[in-house]
Amino acid sequence: MSSDDLPIGRRVAGWRVRRSMTQQMLADRLRRSKSWVDKIERGVRPLDRYSVIQELSRVLRVDPEVLLGQPPSPPSSTPAGVDDIRAALARYDTPPSRPHMRELRRQVGHAWLTYQHAHYAELLRVVPGLLDAAQGARSPEVLVQAYRIAALLLVKLGEADLAWLAADRAMGAAADDAHLTATAAIAVAQALRASVRERLALSATLTAAHRVLPPSADEGDQEVCGTFGDQSRRQPLDHQGRGEHARRGDRRAWAVGGTLLVQAALAAAGCGEHRRATELIDRAAGVAANLRGYDEPHGTSFGPVTVDMARVLLAAQRGDTDGALTRHVSVVRREVWRRLPAEYRGAYLLDAARIYLHAGDVRGAARALVDADSVAPGEVRGRALARTLIADVARAKPAAAGVARLATLVGLTR
């Protein structure tokens, strides 16, 4: 069932989860009861008044047409480079000449650094040619990395379905390589979560994580929102219960598995499975504790601090806004936080701004937005999510310091 075929109550629920809001939080902003929200989402109570749909769309920060399932107007702000990436993904013919592998790996490395610095406009110009060259190389490793970079960029630009296509291509290129498959699955999970397909994201992440991580003593995390993850592709284990990468002692591969557990925890929370989300993030913390001192070459930035950042988001998802913000303040004061890539910090600060808004702390949201712009300007000035947050903060009177300048920079003022 496509998102356009969903009942309006299901679309309301999906956007509520996407905005990291509980039913109670949505009810409070609508000045209605939690029971009213629950009945709307389950379809027990009809949404047949356009004025109510408009109020819901305002709180959820979407167009009324989105809740009604009507085709949205073509976005005028879609970067032109997205069409070039789409064209590159649509080319199935292999280039006649193979590029030099050393040069191609250099290009992949440069593209990855460009992404980590949140230079998305520059990356838009690079990715189409990189995809063409990678297809000519026929190297699974290079193909997975190129498709993964494309998918992550497209998620940033709000092109979730196209990102899913690129991530799926990465999975196909990985073939039977467990490590490459797990790396590609990170992009799959992010694309699926951006499409509000949390159940699919949870299944994909658990399946891939089981191939590169030792199984936990509690196998309960195989259950996925009422379904079960595909265990048919799990690697054989040795007498100590360790997978292939663990047997080889390659703990750097565990960073990929740990990242998948973080993505799985966030997806579980999106399904409303908060207990499972806690179990998964606790397991991710255990993996992170065993990775100290290892140089992780796959661009996941996984470690104890990123696990704690995820705990902030999970607390907000289950409605513990005060606990989320208390933990957030502790996270950003740590020295290791400053060593994370600019993209990672900037994206997280946008999430923090959203949590501050949910708590009614407009000034806190403004500080997070200004900090995000100082860390990663491309994250704030090139993403629709940031534009929406800036608009919400700018509506406060008087306007919070620094937000008026951001509103001008992203074109929200006349």
Buried (B, 14 or more C-beta within 10 A) or exposed (E): EEBEEBBBBBBBBBBBBBBBBBBEBBBBBBEBEBEBBBBBBEEEBEBEEEEEBEBBBEBBBBEBEBBBBEEEEEEEEEBEBBEBBBEBBEEEEEBEEEBEEEEBBEBBEBBBEBBBBBBBEBBBEBBBEBBBBBBBBEBBBBBBBBBBBBBBBBBBBBBBEBBBBBBBBBBBBBEEBBBBBBBBBBBBBBBBBBBBBBBBBBBBBBBBBBBBBBBBEEEEBBBBBEEEBBEEEBBEBEEEEBBBBBBEEEBBBBBBBBBBBBBBBBBBBBBBBBEBBBBBBBBBBBBBEEBEEBEBEBBBBBBBBBBBBBBBBBBBBBBBBEBBBEBBEEBBEEEEBEEBBBBBBBBBBBBBBBBBBBBEBBEBBBBBBBBBBBBBBBBBBBBBBBBBBBBBBBEBEEBBEBBBEBBEBBEBEE
